[in-house]
Amino acid sequence: MMVSARLACLSVTAALVGVAPVARAQTPPPSGAFEINRSASLVGFTISGSMLFKVTHDGRFNDFTGTVEYDPFHPADTQVDLTVFTASVDTKDAKDDALLRSRDFFDVERFPTMHFVSASTRATPDGTFAVTGDMTIRGVTKRMTIPVRFRPDRQAGNPSGGVFESTFEIDRTEFGLNGVPKWNGFKVSISKNVQIHLAIATTVASPPR
């Protein structure tokens, strides 16, 4: 009986020793206020159109700012506030950029920013979040819900941050983006649905001084 008790004690001790390093290696997911790391983030879009054949055209916005409040244990408290500066639109084509900045599209002189601010967040069974909020483009505000996935990023010297990713569609005509582009003098028919791609890299916000 004494031998059995000692073996049992040794087995329990060995199990605890084996588990302890694993428990120490696990770190809780980040939570709190985050600032956007613009150099590591993407705010992009894809436009589909047709002339004699179907075409797609990608672009991005190079200037944006915002904050994210995120707690993985209370995802319903997630808050997002993103401002995009429309004059920073970049399609790698000067003529297309000028058209998108014109009154037919973003009208950057009168509407220098686009804005999304969340109103509520709901966790979904697939691990994403359904973020409902107000999207404002060209002074028109629409309530919409977008899917968001959080991906922790601990490989780039950023142990407390991560990336919030989303792809969704908007109807450009609902926001007055009604211009008709041309290619070699011919009008191009473009889809009213535009895909938006977000990959918002974040770092922990600096405490106020």
C-alpha positions as CSV (number, residue, x, y, z in Angstrom):
1,M,0.0,0.0,0.0
2,M,2.8,2.4,0.8
3,V,4.5,1.7,-2.6
4,S,1.2,2.2,-4.4
5,A,0.6,5.5,-2.6
6,R,4.1,6.7,-3.4
7,L,3.7,5.8,-7.1
8,A,0.4,7.6,-7.2
9,C,1.9,10.6,-5.6
10,L,4.8,10.6,-8.1
11,S,2.4,10.2,-11.0
12,V,0.4,13.2,-9.8
13,T,3.5,15.3,-9.3
14,A,4.8,14.3,-12.8
15,A,1.5,15.3,-14.3
16,L,1.5,18.7,-12.7
17,V,5.1,19.3,-13.7
18,G,4.3,18.3,-17.3
19,V,1.2,20.6,-17.4
20,A,2.8,23.6,-15.8
21,P,5.0,24.7,-18.7
22,V,2.1,24.5,-21.1
23,A,-0.1,26.6,-18.8
24,R,2.7,29.2,-18.5
25,A,3.1,29.3,-22.3
26,Q,-0.5,30.2,-22.9
27,T,-1.1,33.9,-22.9
28,P,-4.6,35.4,-22.7
29,P,-5.9,37.1,-25.9
30,P,-5.3,40.9,-26.0
31,S,-8.1,43.2,-24.9
32,G,-8.6,46.9,-24.5
33,A,-8.1,50.0,-26.7
34,F,-6.1,49.6,-29.9
35,E,-4.7,52.2,-32.4
36,I,-4.5,51.4,-36.1
37,N,-1.0,50.7,-37.5
38,R,-1.5,52.3,-40.9
39,S,1.7,51.0,-42.5
40,A,0.7,47.4,-41.8
41,S,-3.0,47.8,-42.7
42,L,-5.1,47.7,-45.9
43,V,-8.3,49.5,-46.8
44,G,-9.0,48.3,-50.3
45,F,-11.7,47.7,-52.9
46,T,-12.5,45.7,-56.0
47,I,-14.7,47.1,-58.8
48,S,-16.2,44.7,-61.4
49,G,-17.2,45.9,-64.9
50,S,-17.7,45.0,-68.5
51,M,-17.1,46.4,-71.9
52,L,-16.6,43.7,-74.5
53,F,-15.5,41.4,-71.7
54,K,-15.7,41.4,-67.9
55,V,-12.9,43.2,-66.0
56,T,-12.0,43.7,-62.4
57,H,-10.0,46.6,-61.0
58,D,-8.5,46.8,-57.5
59,G,-7.7,49.9,-55.5
60,R,-6.9,51.1,-52.0
61,F,-6.9,54.1,-49.8
62,N,-3.5,55.1,-48.4
63,D,-4.6,57.4,-45.6
64,F,-6.9,56.4,-42.8
65,T,-7.1,56.5,-39.0
66,G,-9.2,55.1,-36.2
67,T,-9.5,53.1,-33.0
68,V,-10.8,49.7,-32.0
69,E,-12.1,48.6,-28.5
70,Y,-11.9,44.8,-28.2
71,D,-12.3,42.3,-25.3
72,P,-12.3,38.7,-26.4
73,F,-14.2,37.7,-23.3
74,H,-16.9,40.3,-24.0
75,P,-17.1,40.6,-27.8
76,A,-20.5,42.3,-27.6
77,D,-18.6,45.3,-26.2
78,T,-16.4,45.7,-29.4
79,Q,-16.3,49.2,-30.8
80,V,-14.9,50.3,-34.1
81,D,-14.3,53.8,-35.4
82,L,-12.6,54.1,-38.8
83,T,-12.1,57.3,-40.9
84,V,-10.8,57.1,-44.5
85,F,-9.5,60.1,-46.4
86,T,-11.0,59.9,-49.9
87,A,-8.3,61.9,-51.7
88,S,-5.8,59.1,-50.9
89,V,-7.6,56.7,-53.3
90,D,-5.0,54.8,-55.3
91,T,-5.6,52.5,-58.3
92,K,-2.1,52.8,-59.7
93,D,-3.6,54.8,-62.6
94,A,-3.6,58.6,-62.5
95,K,-6.7,59.0,-64.8
96,D,-8.7,56.5,-62.8
97,D,-7.7,58.2,-59.5
98,A,-8.7,61.6,-60.9
99,L,-12.1,60.2,-61.9
100,L,-12.7,58.7,-58.5
101,R,-11.8,62.0,-56.8
102,S,-14.2,63.9,-59.0
103,R,-17.8,64.9,-58.4
104,D,-19.0,61.8,-60.2
105,F,-17.6,59.6,-57.4
106,F,-16.1,60.6,-54.1
107,D,-16.2,64.4,-54.7
108,V,-13.2,64.8,-52.4
109,E,-13.4,68.6,-52.1
110,R,-16.8,68.5,-50.5
111,F,-16.5,65.1,-48.8
112,P,-12.9,64.6,-47.8
113,T,-13.7,61.6,-45.6
114,M,-15.6,58.3,-45.4
115,H,-16.6,57.1,-41.9
116,F,-17.7,53.9,-40.2
117,V,-18.7,53.8,-36.5
118,S,-20.1,50.7,-34.9
119,A,-23.3,50.6,-32.9
120,S,-23.4,47.0,-31.7
121,T,-21.4,43.7,-32.1
122,R,-22.6,40.1,-32.0
123,A,-20.5,37.0,-31.8
124,T,-21.4,34.3,-34.4
125,P,-21.0,30.5,-34.3
126,D,-18.2,30.5,-36.9
127,G,-15.9,32.6,-34.7
128,T,-16.4,35.9,-36.5
129,F,-18.2,39.0,-35.2
130,A,-21.2,40.7,-36.9
131,V,-20.5,44.4,-36.4
132,T,-23.4,46.7,-37.1
133,G,-22.8,50.4,-37.6
134,D,-23.2,53.5,-39.7
135,M,-21.3,53.9,-42.9
136,T,-21.1,57.5,-44.3
137,I,-19.9,58.2,-47.8
138,R,-20.6,61.5,-49.7
139,G,-22.7,62.7,-46.7
140,V,-25.0,59.7,-47.0
141,T,-25.3,57.4,-43.9
142,K,-26.5,53.8,-44.1
143,R,-26.8,51.3,-41.3
144,M,-25.1,48.0,-42.2
145,T,-23.7,44.9,-40.7
146,I,-20.2,43.6,-41.7
147,P,-18.4,40.4,-40.7
148,V,-15.1,40.8,-38.8
149,R,-12.5,38.2,-37.8
150,F,-9.8,38.9,-35.3
151,R,-6.4,37.4,-35.9
152,P,-3.8,37.7,-33.1
153,D,-0.4,38.9,-34.4
154,R,2.5,37.9,-32.2
155,Q,5.1,37.3,-34.9
156,A,6.1,40.9,-35.7
157,G,7.2,42.3,-32.4
158,N,3.6,43.1,-31.6
159,P,2.6,40.7,-28.8
160,S,-0.4,42.7,-27.7
161,G,-2.0,43.6,-31.1
162,G,-3.6,41.8,-34.0
163,V,-5.4,42.2,-37.3
164,F,-9.2,42.8,-37.8
165,E,-10.1,41.4,-41.2
166,S,-13.3,41.8,-43.2
167,T,-14.6,41.5,-46.8
168,F,-18.1,42.8,-47.6
169,E,-20.0,44.6,-50.4
170,I,-21.7,48.0,-50.6
171,D,-24.1,49.3,-53.3
172,R,-22.2,52.3,-54.6
173,T,-25.4,53.9,-56.0
174,E,-26.9,54.1,-52.5
175,F,-24.1,56.6,-51.7
176,G,-24.3,58.6,-54.9
177,L,-21.2,57.1,-56.5
178,N,-22.8,57.1,-59.9
179,G,-20.0,58.1,-62.3
180,V,-19.4,56.2,-65.6
181,P,-15.7,55.5,-66.3
182,K,-14.3,55.3,-69.8
183,W,-11.5,53.2,-71.3
184,N,-9.9,54.4,-74.6
185,G,-12.9,56.7,-75.2
186,F,-15.5,53.9,-74.6
187,K,-17.9,53.9,-71.6
188,V,-17.4,51.1,-69.2
189,S,-20.4,49.5,-67.5
190,I,-19.4,48.9,-63.8
191,S,-21.3,46.9,-61.3
192,K,-23.2,48.8,-58.6
193,N,-21.8,46.3,-56.0
194,V,-18.3,47.1,-54.9
195,Q,-16.2,44.7,-52.7
196,I,-14.5,46.3,-49.7
197,H,-11.4,44.6,-48.2
198,L,-10.2,45.5,-44.7
199,A,-7.1,44.2,-42.9
200,I,-6.7,46.6,-39.9
201,A,-3.5,45.9,-38.0
202,T,-3.5,47.3,-34.5
203,T,-1.3,48.0,-31.5
204,V,-2.2,48.7,-28.0
205,A,-3.2,52.4,-27.6
206,S,-0.8,54.6,-25.7
207,P,-2.2,55.8,-22.4
208,P,-3.2,59.5,-22.3
209,R,-0.5,61.7,-20.8
